């Protein structure tokens, strides 16, 4: 099993670029959900999509909070 630090530099650069693109797309989707841009289209169940998006945002925030609380802090 290879670790990320043992990968060649070009591969690490591509992985970092791919991660940046994925996080940007996810951030934009979260923004669109929060702005209600998917609202008003009953034929595609947009209210369900908005509800699922808000649940995903809340779960992500909760997971980040738990991970941060479990991380050792320098000020303690």
mmCIF file of the N, C-alpha and C atoms, coordinates in Angstrom:
data_MODEL
# 
_entry.id   MODEL 
# 
loop_
_atom_site.group_PDB 
_atom_site.id 
_atom_site.type_symbol 
_atom_site.label_atom_id 
_atom_site.label_alt_id 
_atom_site.label_comp_id 
_atom_site.label_asym_id 
_atom_site.label_entity_id 
_atom_site.label_seq_id 
_atom_site.pdbx_PDB_ins_code 
_atom_site.Cartn_x 
_atom_site.Cartn_y 
_atom_site.Cartn_z 
_atom_site.occupancy 
_atom_site.B_iso_or_equiv 
_atom_site.pdbx_formal_charge 
_atom_site.auth_seq_id 
_atom_site.auth_comp_id 
_atom_site.auth_asym_id 
_atom_site.auth_atom_id 
_atom_site.pdbx_PDB_model_num 
ATOM 1   N N  . UNK A 1 1  ? 0.846   -1.179 0.000   1.00 0.00 ? 1  UNK A N  1 
ATOM 2   C CA . UNK A 1 1  ? 0.000   0.000  0.000   1.00 0.00 ? 1  UNK A CA 1 
ATOM 3   C C  . UNK A 1 1  ? 0.893   1.244  0.000   1.00 0.00 ? 1  UNK A C  1 
ATOM 4   N N  . UNK A 1 2  ? 0.631   2.136  -0.914  1.00 0.00 ? 2  UNK A N  1 
ATOM 5   C CA . UNK A 1 2  ? 1.427   3.356  -0.980  1.00 0.00 ? 2  UNK A CA 1 
ATOM 6   C C  . UNK A 1 2  ? 0.722   4.472  -0.228  1.00 0.00 ? 2  UNK A C  1 
ATOM 7   N N  . UNK A 1 3  ? 1.523   5.283  0.407   1.00 0.00 ? 3  UNK A N  1 
ATOM 8   C CA . UNK A 1 3  ? 0.957   6.446  1.080   1.00 0.00 ? 3  UNK A CA 1 
ATOM 9   C C  . UNK A 1 3  ? 1.019   7.631  0.137   1.00 0.00 ? 3  UNK A C  1 
ATOM 10  N N  . UNK A 1 4  ? 0.316   8.664  0.479   1.00 0.00 ? 4  UNK A N  1 
ATOM 11  C CA . UNK A 1 4  ? 0.245   9.830  -0.389  1.00 0.00 ? 4  UNK A CA 1 
ATOM 12  C C  . UNK A 1 4  ? 1.612   10.496 -0.525  1.00 0.00 ? 4  UNK A C  1 
ATOM 13  N N  . UNK A 1 5  ? 2.428   10.473 0.527   1.00 0.00 ? 5  UNK A N  1 
ATOM 14  C CA . UNK A 1 5  ? 3.730   11.132 0.453   1.00 0.00 ? 5  UNK A CA 1 
ATOM 15  C C  . UNK A 1 5  ? 4.721   10.371 -0.423  1.00 0.00 ? 5  UNK A C  1 
ATOM 16  N N  . UNK A 1 6  ? 4.445   9.078  -0.678  1.00 0.00 ? 6  UNK A N  1 
ATOM 17  C CA . UNK A 1 6  ? 5.367   8.318  -1.511  1.00 0.00 ? 6  UNK A CA 1 
ATOM 18  C C  . UNK A 1 6  ? 4.993   8.363  -2.994  1.00 0.00 ? 6  UNK A C  1 
ATOM 19  N N  . UNK A 1 7  ? 3.914   9.050  -3.313  1.00 0.00 ? 7  UNK A N  1 
ATOM 20  C CA . UNK A 1 7  ? 3.523   9.188  -4.714  1.00 0.00 ? 7  UNK A CA 1 
ATOM 21  C C  . UNK A 1 7  ? 4.406   10.219 -5.404  1.00 0.00 ? 7  UNK A C  1 
ATOM 22  N N  . UNK A 1 8  ? 4.607   10.055 -6.712  1.00 0.00 ? 8  UNK A N  1 
ATOM 23  C CA . UNK A 1 8  ? 5.392   11.050 -7.458  1.00 0.00 ? 8  UNK A CA 1 
ATOM 24  C C  . UNK A 1 8  ? 4.713   12.421 -7.425  1.00 0.00 ? 8  UNK A C  1 
ATOM 25  N N  . UNK A 1 9  ? 5.497   13.451 -7.574  1.00 0.00 ? 9  UNK A N  1 
ATOM 26  C CA . UNK A 1 9  ? 4.990   14.818 -7.494  1.00 0.00 ? 9  UNK A CA 1 
ATOM 27  C C  . UNK A 1 9  ? 3.887   15.116 -8.508  1.00 0.00 ? 9  UNK A C  1 
ATOM 28  N N  . UNK A 1 10 ? 4.007   14.705 -9.771  1.00 0.00 ? 10 UNK A N  1 
ATOM 29  C CA . UNK A 1 10 ? 2.901   14.992 -10.701 1.00 0.00 ? 10 UNK A CA 1 
ATOM 30  C C  . UNK A 1 10 ? 1.580   14.328 -10.285 1.00 0.00 ? 10 UNK A C  1 
ATOM 31  N N  . UNK A 1 11 ? 1.647   13.133 -9.736  1.00 0.00 ? 11 UNK A N  1 
ATOM 32  C CA . UNK A 1 11 ? 0.436   12.436 -9.297  1.00 0.00 ? 11 UNK A CA 1 
ATOM 33  C C  . UNK A 1 11 ? -0.179  13.172 -8.113  1.00 0.00 ? 11 UNK A C  1 
ATOM 34  N N  . UNK A 1 12 ? 0.651   13.605 -7.184  1.00 0.00 ? 12 UNK A N  1 
ATOM 35  C CA . UNK A 1 12 ? 0.135   14.371 -6.039  1.00 0.00 ? 12 UNK A CA 1 
ATOM 36  C C  . UNK A 1 12 ? -0.503  15.662 -6.499  1.00 0.00 ? 12 UNK A C  1 
ATOM 37  N N  . UNK A 1 13 ? 0.083   16.319 -7.493  1.00 0.00 ? 13 UNK A N  1 
ATOM 38  C CA . UNK A 1 13 ? -0.477  17.571 -8.014  1.00 0.00 ? 13 UNK A CA 1 
ATOM 39  C C  . UNK A 1 13 ? -1.837  17.330 -8.664  1.00 0.00 ? 13 UNK A C  1 
ATOM 40  N N  . UNK A 1 14 ? -1.959  16.247 -9.421  1.00 0.00 ? 14 UNK A N  1 
ATOM 41  C CA . UNK A 1 14 ? -3.234  15.922 -10.060 1.00 0.00 ? 14 UNK A CA 1 
ATOM 42  C C  . UNK A 1 14 ? -4.284  15.585 -8.999  1.00 0.00 ? 14 UNK A C  1 
ATOM 43  N N  . UNK A 1 15 ? -3.903  14.830 -7.975  1.00 0.00 ? 15 UNK A N  1 
ATOM 44  C CA . UNK A 1 15 ? -4.845  14.494 -6.902  1.00 0.00 ? 15 UNK A CA 1 
ATOM 45  C C  . UNK A 1 15 ? -5.296  15.741 -6.147  1.00 0.00 ? 15 UNK A C  1 
ATOM 46  N N  . UNK A 1 16 ? -4.376  16.648 -5.911  1.00 0.00 ? 16 UNK A N  1 
ATOM 47  C CA . UNK A 1 16 ? -4.736  17.885 -5.223  1.00 0.00 ? 16 UNK A CA 1 
ATOM 48  C C  . UNK A 1 16 ? -5.662  18.748 -6.081  1.00 0.00 ? 16 UNK A C  1 
ATOM 49  N N  . UNK A 1 17 ? -5.395  18.808 -7.380  1.00 0.00 ? 17 UNK A N  1 
ATOM 50  C CA . UNK A 1 17 ? -6.258  19.556 -8.294  1.00 0.00 ? 17 UNK A CA 1 
ATOM 51  C C  . UNK A 1 17 ? -7.650  18.925 -8.359  1.00 0.00 ? 17 UNK A C  1 
ATOM 52  N N  . UNK A 1 18 ? -7.698  17.615 -8.434  1.00 0.00 ? 18 UNK A N  1 
ATOM 53  C CA . UNK A 1 18 ? -8.981  16.917 -8.462  1.00 0.00 ? 18 UNK A CA 1 
ATOM 54  C C  . UNK A 1 18 ? -9.759  17.159 -7.176  1.00 0.00 ? 18 UNK A C  1 
ATOM 55  N N  . UNK A 1 19 ? -9.090  17.118 -6.043  1.00 0.00 ? 19 UNK A N  1 
ATOM 56  C CA . UNK A 1 19 ? -9.753  17.389 -4.765  1.00 0.00 ? 19 UNK A CA 1 
ATOM 57  C C  . UNK A 1 19 ? -10.280 18.819 -4.720  1.00 0.00 ? 19 UNK A C  1 
ATOM 58  N N  . UNK A 1 20 ? -9.513  19.764 -5.226  1.00 0.00 ? 20 UNK A N  1 
ATOM 59  C CA . UNK A 1 20 ? -9.966  21.156 -5.241  1.00 0.00 ? 20 UNK A CA 1 
ATOM 60  C C  . UNK A 1 20 ? -11.206 21.324 -6.114  1.00 0.00 ? 20 UNK A C  1 
ATOM 61  N N  . UNK A 1 21 ? -11.237 20.653 -7.249  1.00 0.00 ? 21 UNK A N  1 
ATOM 62  C CA . UNK A 1 21 ? -12.402 20.731 -8.135  1.00 0.00 ? 21 UNK A CA 1 
ATOM 63  C C  . UNK A 1 21 ? -13.626 20.108 -7.465  1.00 0.00 ? 21 UNK A C  1 
ATOM 64  N N  . UNK A 1 22 ? -13.454 18.950 -6.839  1.00 0.00 ? 22 UNK A N  1 
ATOM 65  C CA . UNK A 1 22 ? -14.572 18.279 -6.171  1.00 0.00 ? 22 UNK A CA 1 
ATOM 66  C C  . UNK A 1 22 ? -15.109 19.138 -5.036  1.00 0.00 ? 22 UNK A C  1 
ATOM 67  N N  . UNK A 1 23 ? -14.231 19.702 -4.199  1.00 0.00 ? 23 UNK A N  1 
ATOM 68  C CA . UNK A 1 23 ? -14.694 20.548 -3.086  1.00 0.00 ? 23 UNK A CA 1 
ATOM 69  C C  . UNK A 1 23 ? -15.370 21.814 -3.600  1.00 0.00 ? 23 UNK A C  1 
ATOM 70  N N  . UNK A 1 24 ? -14.893 22.351 -4.719  1.00 0.00 ? 24 UNK A N  1 
ATOM 71  C CA . UNK A 1 24 ? -15.523 23.537 -5.293  1.00 0.00 ? 24 UNK A CA 1 
ATOM 72  C C  . UNK A 1 24 ? -16.934 23.218 -5.785  1.00 0.00 ? 24 UNK A C  1 
ATOM 73  N N  . UNK A 1 25 ? -17.089 22.097 -6.468  1.00 0.00 ? 25 UNK A N  1 
ATOM 74  C CA . UNK A 1 25 ? -18.407 21.693 -6.953  1.00 0.00 ? 25 UNK A CA 1 
ATOM 75  C C  . UNK A 1 25 ? -19.351 21.446 -5.779  1.00 0.00 ? 25 UNK A C  1 
ATOM 76  N N  . UNK A 1 26 ? -18.882 20.769 -4.752  1.00 0.00 ? 26 UNK A N  1 
ATOM 77  C CA . UNK A 1 26 ? -19.729 20.523 -3.575  1.00 0.00 ? 26 UNK A CA 1 
ATOM 78  C C  . UNK A 1 26 ? -20.103 21.828 -2.878  1.00 0.00 ? 26 UNK A C  1 
ATOM 79  N N  . UNK A 1 27 ? -19.176 22.751 -2.804  1.00 0.00 ? 27 UNK A N  1 
ATOM 80  C CA . UNK A 1 27 ? -19.468 24.048 -2.208  1.00 0.00 ? 27 UNK A CA 1 
ATOM 81  C C  . UNK A 1 27 ? -20.499 24.821 -3.015  1.00 0.00 ? 27 UNK A C  1 
ATOM 82  N N  . UNK A 1 28 ? -20.382 24.770 -4.342  1.00 0.00 ? 28 UNK A N  1 
ATOM 83  C CA . UNK A 1 28 ? -21.365 25.430 -5.192  1.00 0.00 ? 28 UNK A CA 1 
ATOM 84  C C  . UNK A 1 28 ? -22.743 24.796 -5.050  1.00 0.00 ? 28 UNK A C  1 
ATOM 85  N N  . UNK A 1 29 ? -22.803 23.474 -4.980  1.00 0.00 ? 29 UNK A N  1 
ATOM 86  C CA . UNK A 1 29 ? -24.088 22.809 -4.774  1.00 0.00 ? 29 UNK A CA 1 
ATOM 87  C C  . UNK A 1 29 ? -24.709 23.212 -3.442  1.00 0.00 ? 29 UNK A C  1 
ATOM 88  N N  . UNK A 1 30 ? -23.889 23.294 -2.401  1.00 0.00 ? 30 UNK A N  1 
ATOM 89  C CA . UNK A 1 30 ? -24.407 23.739 -1.094  1.00 0.00 ? 30 UNK A CA 1 
ATOM 90  C C  . UNK A 1 30 ? -24.915 25.171 -1.191  1.00 0.00 ? 30 UNK A C  1 
ATOM 91  N N  . UNK A 1 31 ? -24.213 26.020 -1.897  1.00 0.00 ? 31 UNK A N  1 
ATOM 92  C CA . UNK A 1 31 ? -24.655 27.403 -2.087  1.00 0.00 ? 31 UNK A CA 1 
ATOM 93  C C  . UNK A 1 31 ? -25.981 27.457 -2.842  1.00 0.00 ? 31 UNK A C  1 
ATOM 94  N N  . UNK A 1 32 ? -26.087 26.676 -3.899  1.00 0.00 ? 32 UNK A N  1 
ATOM 95  C CA . UNK A 1 32 ? -27.319 26.663 -4.685  1.00 0.00 ? 32 UNK A CA 1 
ATOM 96  C C  . UNK A 1 32 ? -28.499 26.193 -3.853  1.00 0.00 ? 32 UNK A C  1 
ATOM 97  N N  . UNK A 1 33 ? -28.287 25.189 -3.018  1.00 0.00 ? 33 UNK A N  1 
ATOM 98  C CA . UNK A 1 33 ? -29.361 24.701 -2.155  1.00 0.00 ? 33 UNK A CA 1 
ATOM 99  C C  . UNK A 1 33 ? -29.767 25.779 -1.168  1.00 0.00 ? 33 UNK A C  1 
ATOM 100 N N  . UNK A 1 34 ? -28.781 26.431 -0.553  1.00 0.00 ? 34 UNK A N  1 
ATOM 101 C CA . UNK A 1 34 ? -29.086 27.461 0.443   1.00 0.00 ? 34 UNK A CA 1 
ATOM 102 C C  . UNK A 1 34 ? -29.789 28.668 -0.179  1.00 0.00 ? 34 UNK A C  1 
ATOM 103 N N  . UNK A 1 35 ? -29.524 28.976 -1.428  1.00 0.00 ? 35 UNK A N  1 
ATOM 104 C CA . UNK A 1 35 ? -30.164 30.089 -2.101  1.00 0.00 ? 35 UNK A CA 1 
ATOM 105 C C  . UNK A 1 35 ? -31.519 29.722 -2.691  1.00 0.00 ? 35 UNK A C  1 
ATOM 106 N N  . UNK A 1 36 ? -31.887 28.458 -2.633  1.00 0.00 ? 36 UNK A N  1 
ATOM 107 C CA . UNK A 1 36 ? -33.174 28.017 -3.152  1.00 0.00 ? 36 UNK A CA 1 
ATOM 108 C C  . UNK A 1 36 ? -33.226 27.957 -4.666  1.00 0.00 ? 36 UNK A C  1 
ATOM 109 N N  . UNK A 1 37 ? -32.104 27.749 -5.315  1.00 0.00 ? 37 UNK A N  1 
ATOM 110 C CA . UNK A 1 37 ? -32.089 27.739 -6.775  1.00 0.00 ? 37 UNK A CA 1 
ATOM 111 C C  . UNK A 1 37 ? -32.746 26.503 -7.365  1.00 0.00 ? 37 UNK A C  1 
ATOM 112 N N  . UNK A 1 38 ? -32.974 25.474 -6.548  1.00 0.00 ? 38 UNK A N  1 
ATOM 113 C CA . UNK A 1 38 ? -33.646 24.280 -7.038  1.00 0.00 ? 38 UNK A CA 1 
ATOM 114 C C  . UNK A 1 38 ? -35.135 24.320 -6.736  1.00 0.00 ? 38 UNK A C  1 
ATOM 115 N N  . UNK A 1 39 ? -35.615 25.389 -6.141  1.00 0.00 ? 39 UNK A N  1 
ATOM 116 C CA . UNK A 1 39 ? -37.018 25.488 -5.746  1.00 0.00 ? 39 UNK A CA 1 
ATOM 117 C C  . UNK A 1 39 ? -37.919 25.844 -6.909  1.00 0.00 ? 39 UNK A C  1 
ATOM 118 N N  . UNK A 1 40 ? -39.176 25.437 -6.799  1.00 0.00 ? 40 UNK A N  1 
ATOM 119 C CA . UNK A 1 40 ? -40.174 25.839 -7.767  1.00 0.00 ? 40 UNK A CA 1 
ATOM 120 C C  . UNK A 1 40 ? -40.371 24.915 -8.946  1.00 0.00 ? 40 UNK A C  1 
ATOM 121 N N  . UNK A 1 41 ? -39.749 23.773 -8.946  1.00 0.00 ? 41 UNK A N  1 
ATOM 122 C CA . UNK A 1 41 ? -39.914 22.831 -10.052 1.00 0.00 ? 41 UNK A CA 1 
ATOM 123 C C  . UNK A 1 41 ? -40.552 21.553 -9.520  1.00 0.00 ? 41 UNK A C  1 
ATOM 124 N N  . UNK A 1 42 ? -41.886 21.576 -9.400  1.00 0.00 ? 42 UNK A N  1 
ATOM 125 C CA . UNK A 1 42 ? -42.591 20.433 -8.812  1.00 0.00 ? 42 UNK A CA 1 
ATOM 126 C C  . UNK A 1 42 ? -42.439 19.162 -9.650  1.00 0.00 ? 42 UNK A C  1 
ATOM 127 N N  . UNK A 1 43 ? -42.284 19.299 -10.949 1.00 0.00 ? 43 UNK A N  1 
ATOM 128 C CA . UNK A 1 43 ? -42.193 18.119 -11.805 1.00 0.00 ? 43 UNK A CA 1 
ATOM 129 C C  . UNK A 1 43 ? -40.918 17.315 -11.570 1.00 0.00 ? 43 UNK A C  1 
ATOM 130 N N  . UNK A 1 44 ? -39.900 17.920 -10.975 1.00 0.00 ? 44 UNK A N  1 
ATOM 131 C CA . UNK A 1 44 ? -38.668 17.167 -10.673 1.00 0.00 ? 44 UNK A CA 1 
ATOM 132 C C  . UNK A 1 44 ? -38.455 17.020 -9.176  1.00 0.00 ? 44 UNK A C  1 
ATOM 133 N N  . UNK A 1 45 ? -39.517 17.214 -8.402  1.00 0.00 ? 45 UNK A N  1 
ATOM 134 C CA . UNK A 1 45 ? -39.475 17.055 -6.944  1.00 0.00 ? 45 UNK A CA 1 
ATOM 135 C C  . UNK A 1 45 ? -38.386 17.922 -6.327  1.00 0.00 ? 45 UNK A C  1 
ATOM 136 N N  . UNK A 1 46 ? -38.382 19.194 -6.661  1.00 0.00 ? 46 UNK A N  1 
ATOM 137 C CA . UNK A 1 46 ? -37.335 20.098 -6.203  1.00 0.00 ? 46 UNK A CA 1 
ATOM 138 C C  . UNK A 1 46 ? -37.367 20.304 -4.690  1.00 0.00 ? 46 UNK A C  1 
ATOM 139 N N  . UNK A 1 47 ? -38.543 20.229 -4.068  1.00 0.00 ? 47 UNK A N  1 
ATOM 140 C CA . UNK A 1 47 ? -38.605 20.382 -2.612  1.00 0.00 ? 47 UNK A CA 1 
ATOM 141 C C  . UNK A 1 47 ? -37.864 19.237 -1.932  1.00 0.00 ? 47 UNK A C  1 
ATOM 142 N N  . UNK A 1 48 ? -37.984 18.037 -2.455  1.00 0.00 ? 48 UNK A N  1 
ATOM 143 C CA . UNK A 1 48 ? -37.260 16.889 -1.917  1.00 0.00 ? 48 UNK A CA 1 
ATOM 144 C C  . UNK A 1 48 ? -35.755 17.073 -2.104  1.00 0.00 ? 48 UNK A C  1 
ATOM 145 N N  . UNK A 1 49 ? -35.361 17.575 -3.268  1.00 0.00 ? 49 UNK A N  1 
ATOM 146 C CA . UNK A 1 49 ? -33.944 17.826 -3.525  1.00 0.00 ? 49 UNK A CA 1 
ATOM 147 C C  . UNK A 1 49 ? -33.389 18.860 -2.551  1.00 0.00 ? 49 UNK A C  1 
ATOM 148 N N  . UNK A 1 50 ? -34.149 19.924 -2.311  1.00 0.00 ? 50 UNK A N  1 
ATOM 149 C CA . UNK A 1 50 ? -33.722 20.959 -1.372  1.00 0.00 ? 50 UNK A CA 1 
ATOM 150 C C  . UNK A 1 50 ? -33.614 20.398 0.038   1.00 0.00 ? 50 UNK A C  1 
ATOM 151 N N  . UNK A 1 51 ? -34.589 19.592 0.439   1.00 0.00 ? 51 UNK A N  1 
ATOM 152 C CA . UNK A 1 51 ? -34.561 18.987 1.771   1.00 0.00 ? 51 UNK A CA 1 
ATOM 153 C C  . UNK A 1 51 ? -33.358 18.054 1.920   1.00 0.00 ? 51 UNK A C  1 
ATOM 154 N N  . UNK A 1 52 ? -33.107 17.233 0.924   1.00 0.00 ? 52 UNK A N  1 
ATOM 155 C CA . UNK A 1 52 ? -31.953 16.338 0.978   1.00 0.00 ? 52 UNK A CA 1 
ATOM 156 C C  . UNK A 1 52 ? -30.644 17.128 1.010   1.00 0.00 ? 52 UNK A C  1 
ATOM 157 N N  . UNK A 1 53 ? -30.582 18.214 0.271   1.00 0.00 ? 53 UNK A N  1 
ATOM 158 C CA . UNK A 1 53 ? -29.385 19.057 0.285   1.00 0.00 ? 53 UNK A CA 1 
ATOM 159 C C  . UNK A 1 53 ? -29.143 19.673 1.648   1.00 0.00 ? 53 UNK A C  1 
ATOM 160 N N  . UNK A 1 54 ? -30.201 20.150 2.285   1.00 0.00 ? 54 UNK A N  1 
ATOM 161 C CA . UNK A 1 54 ? -30.049 20.746 3.616   1.00 0.00 ? 54 UNK A CA 1 
ATOM 162 C C  . UNK A 1 54 ? -29.641 19.690 4.649   1.00 0.00 ? 54 UNK A C  1 
ATOM 163 N N  . UNK A 1 55 ? -30.180 18.481 4.526   1.00 0.00 ? 55 UNK A N  1 
ATOM 164 C CA . UNK A 1 55 ? -29.764 17.395 5.428   1.00 0.00 ? 55 UNK A CA 1 
ATOM 165 C C  . UNK A 1 55 ? -28.292 17.071 5.215   1.00 0.00 ? 55 UNK A C  1 
ATOM 166 N N  . UNK A 1 56 ? -27.856 17.025 3.953   1.00 0.00 ? 56 UNK A N  1 
ATOM 167 C CA . UNK A 1 56 ? -26.441 16.743 3.662   1.00 0.00 ? 56 UNK A CA 1 
ATOM 168 C C  . UNK A 1 56 ? -25.537 17.837 4.227   1.00 0.00 ? 56 UNK A C  1 
ATOM 169 N N  . UNK A 1 57 ? -25.962 19.099 4.125   1.00 0.00 ? 57 UNK A N  1 
ATOM 170 C CA . UNK A 1 57 ? -25.167 20.202 4.672   1.00 0.00 ? 57 UNK A CA 1 
ATOM 171 C C  . UNK A 1 57 ? -25.084 20.087 6.186   1.00 0.00 ? 57 UNK A C  1 
ATOM 172 N N  . UNK A 1 58 ? -26.207 19.784 6.840   1.00 0.00 ? 58 UNK A N  1 
ATOM 173 C CA . UNK A 1 58 ? -26.217 19.654 8.296   1.00 0.00 ? 58 UNK A CA 1 
ATOM 174 C C  . UNK A 1 58 ? -25.357 18.479 8.759   1.00 0.00 ? 58 UNK A C  1 
ATOM 175 N N  . UNK A 1 59 ? -25.452 17.354 8.075   1.00 0.00 ? 59 UNK A N  1 
ATOM 176 C CA . UNK A 1 59 ? -24.632 16.194 8.441   1.00 0.00 ? 59 UNK A CA 1 
ATOM 177 C C  . UNK A 1 59 ? -23.148 16.471 8.247   1.00 0.00 ? 59 UNK A C  1 
ATOM 178 N N  . UNK A 1 60 ? -22.805 17.140 7.163   1.00 0.00 ? 60 UNK A N  1 
ATOM 179 C CA . UNK A 1 60 ? -21.401 17.484 6.925   1.00 0.00 ? 60 UNK A CA 1 
ATOM 180 C C  . UNK A 1 60 ? -20.874 18.397 8.019   1.00 0.00 ? 60 UNK A C  1 
ATOM 181 N N  . UNK A 1 61 ? -21.667 19.397 8.396   1.00 0.00 ? 61 UNK A N  1 
ATOM 182 C CA . UNK A 1 61 ? -21.260 20.287 9.478   1.00 0.00 ? 61 UNK A CA 1 
ATOM 183 C C  . UNK A 1 61 ? -21.090 19.549 10.794  1.00 0.00 ? 61 UNK A C  1 
ATOM 184 N N  . UNK A 1 62 ? -21.994 18.619 11.070  1.00 0.00 ? 62 UNK A N  1 
ATOM 185 C CA . UNK A 1 62 ? -21.884 17.828 12.300  1.00 0.00 ? 62 UNK A CA 1 
ATOM 186 C C  . UNK A 1 62 ? -20.649 16.952 12.310  1.00 0.00 ? 62 UNK A C  1 
ATOM 187 N N  . UNK A 1 63 ? -20.353 16.335 11.185  1.00 0.00 ? 63 UNK A N  1 
ATOM 188 C CA . UNK A 1 63 ? -19.164 15.478 11.102  1.00 0.00 ? 63 UNK A CA 1 
ATOM 189 C C  . UNK A 1 63 ? -17.899 16.304 11.273  1.00 0.00 ? 63 UNK A C  1 
ATOM 190 N N  . UNK A 1 64 ? -17.844 17.460 10.630  1.00 0.00 ? 64 UNK A N  1 
ATOM 191 C CA . UNK A 1 64 ? -16.671 18.327 10.764  1.00 0.00 ? 64 UNK A CA 1 
ATOM 192 C C  . UNK A 1 64 ? -16.510 18.778 12.211  1.00 0.00 ? 64 UNK A C  1 
ATOM 193 N N  . UNK A 1 65 ? -17.607 19.102 12.866  1.00 0.00 ? 65 UNK A N  1 
ATOM 194 C CA . UNK A 1 65 ? -17.542 19.530 14.257  1.00 0.00 ? 65 UNK A CA 1 
ATOM 195 C C  . UNK A 1 65 ? -17.024 18.405 15.150  1.00 0.00 ? 65 UNK A C  1 
ATOM 196 N N  . UNK A 1 66 ? -17.520 17.189 14.966  1.00 0.00 ? 66 UNK A N  1 
ATOM 197 C CA . UNK A 1 66 ? -17.069 16.042 15.772  1.00 0.00 ? 66 UNK A CA 1 
ATOM 198 C C  . UNK A 1 66 ? -15.593 15.773 15.534  1.00 0.00 ? 66 UNK A C  1 
ATOM 199 N N  . UNK A 1 67 ? -15.157 15.789 14.280  1.00 0.00 ? 67 UNK A N  1 
ATOM 200 C CA . UNK A 1 67 ? -13.745 15.542 13.969  1.00 0.00 ? 67 UNK A CA 1 
ATOM 201 C C  . UNK A 1 67 ? -12.873 16.620 14.607  1.00 0.00 ? 67 UNK A C  1 
ATOM 202 N N  . UNK A 1 68 ? -13.315 17.875 14.543  1.00 0.00 ? 68 UNK A N  1 
ATOM 203 C CA . UNK A 1 68 ? -12.543 18.960 15.140  1.00 0.00 ? 68 UNK A CA 1 
ATOM 204 C C  . UNK A 1 68 ? -12.476 18.827 16.656  1.00 0.00 ? 68 UNK A C  1 
ATOM 205 N N  . UNK A 1 69 ? -13.567 18.397 17.283  1.00 0.00 ? 69 UNK A N  1 
ATOM 206 C CA . UNK A 1 69 ? -13.571 18.249 18.740  1.00 0.00 ? 69 UNK A CA 1 
ATOM 207 C C  . UNK A 1 69 ? -12.671 17.107 19.189  1.00 0.00 ? 69 UNK A C  1 
ATOM 208 N N  . UNK A 1 70 ? -12.510 16.096 18.377  1.00 0.00 ? 70 UNK A N  1 
ATOM 209 C CA . UNK A 1 70 ? -11.664 14.954 18.725  1.00 0.00 ? 70 UNK A CA 1 
ATOM 210 C C  . UNK A 1 70 ? -10.184 15.216 18.466  1.00 0.00 ? 70 UNK A C  1 
ATOM 211 N N  . UNK A 1 71 ? -9.893  16.267 17.706  1.00 0.00 ? 71 UNK A N  1 
ATOM 212 C CA . UNK A 1 71 ? -8.516  16.614 17.362  1.00 0.00 ? 71 UNK A CA 1 
ATOM 213 C C  . UNK A 1 71 ? -7.842  17.249 18.570  1.00 0.00 ? 71 UNK A C  1 
ATOM 214 N N  . UNK A 1 72 ? -6.596  16.877 18.859  1.00 0.00 ? 72 UNK A N  1 
ATOM 215 C CA . UNK A 1 72 ? -5.911  17.521 19.985  1.00 0.00 ? 72 UNK A CA 1 
ATOM 216 C C  . UNK A 1 72 ? -5.623  18.995 19.666  1.00 0.00 ? 72 UNK A C  1 
ATOM 217 N N  . UNK A 1 73 ? -5.888  19.846 20.639  1.00 0.00 ? 73 UNK A N  1 
ATOM 218 C CA . UNK A 1 73 ? -5.671  21.278 20.458  1.00 0.00 ? 73 UNK A CA 1 
ATOM 219 C C  . UNK A 1 73 ? -4.429  21.705 21.228  1.00 0.00 ? 73 UNK A C  1 
ATOM 220 N N  . UNK A 1 74 ? -3.722  22.699 20.706  1.00 0.00 ? 74 UNK A N  1 
ATOM 221 C CA . UNK A 1 74 ? -2.489  23.176 21.336  1.00 0.00 ? 74 UNK A CA 1 
ATOM 222 C C  . UNK A 1 74 ? -2.744  23.971 22.600  1.00 0.00 ? 74 UNK A C  1 
ATOM 223 N N  . UNK A 1 75 ? -3.929  24.551 22.738  1.00 0.00 ? 75 UNK A N  1 
ATOM 224 C CA . UNK A 1 75 ? -4.186  25.434 23.861  1.00 0.00 ? 75 UNK A CA 1 
ATOM 225 C C  . UNK A 1 75 ? -4.639  24.703 25.125  1.00 0.00 ? 75 UNK A C  1 
ATOM 226 N N  . UNK A 1 76 ? -4.712  23.384 25.089  1.00 0.00 ? 76 UNK A N  1 
ATOM 227 C CA . UNK A 1 76 ? -5.171  22.652 26.280  1.00 0.00 ? 76 UNK A CA 1 
ATOM 228 C C  . UNK A 1 76 ? -4.015  22.139 27.095  1.00 0.00 ? 76 UNK A C  1 
# 
